[in-house]
Amino acid sequence: MADLPKVRISSRKEPKQARSNELVSAILQAAVQVLVQEGARRFTTARVAEKAGVSVGSLYQYFPNKAAILFRLQSDEWRQTTGVMTEILGDAATPPLDRLGRLVRAFILSECEEAALRVALADAAPFYRDAKETREAREAGAQVFDAFMQDALPEASAETRRLAIDLITTAMSAAGKQFSSTPRNTAEIDAYAAGLTRMFCAYLRDLQQN
């Protein structure tokens, strides 16, 4: 996809009344349906408004363009993922490697449950990937993983921890994308997550000993 001009991706205003919240919720639900069914290239504000049963003018009260809607869907997904990461990796009462196993399983399950939406959002990334809001959202998740890795590898150098984070998150993301491309049952998800966890834990144990 060709480079796109930078556009505003933040919402025009935040809903403050129940009716406004319902309107925004309807718009976002419709946006998910349009995105999954028709893909990022055919995603338009007019199609979203039609699917939501609202006027384009009502939609524009909250979202200035389609990039703003797509970013809202992606940022909601990031926010949910960061929340899960914070809850699991920040559980200091649980040993680090056990925390990592819980995260891997939760991530793979999420990838499988939301495969169609995530593929569509990945296709839509060029609309907002260079935005400041996108960098900030990603940095929030990185901070959570960095704090966890300091618990898992307290004696390791900062460079080693950064490499471990990069290897684990990259491998987990790639594996989740490939695995979720085919419908999976619970037993398959559990087995796959357990295998990934064993590999990641073996890697971290090796780093702990060196």
Number of C-alpha atoms within 10 A of each C-alpha: 8 5 7 9 9 13 14 15 22 17 18 14 11 12 16 8 9 9 10 14 13 12 19 20 14 17 25 19 15 19 24 21 16 22 25 18 14 14 18 21 11 11 20 18 24 15 17 26 21 15 16 22 13 15 13 16 13 14 20 16 14 20 25 19 18 21 24 21 24 25 23 17 19 21 16 13 16 17 16 12 16 20 14 15 24 19 14 21 26 17 13 12 7 12 12 22 19 14 20 22 21 17 20 26 19 18 19 22 20 15 22 22 14 12 20 17 20 20 18 20 22 12 15 21 16 18 22 22 14 11 16 10 15 17 12 11 16 14 12 14 17 18 13 18 21 17 13 24 22 16 15 20 19 12 14 16 11 14 9 14 22 16 12 19 17 14 14 20 15 12 14 19 16 11 16 22 17 12 18 20 13 10 11 13 10 10 9 12 19 15 12 17 23 16 13 20 22 13 11 21 17 13 14 20 13 10 16 13 9 8
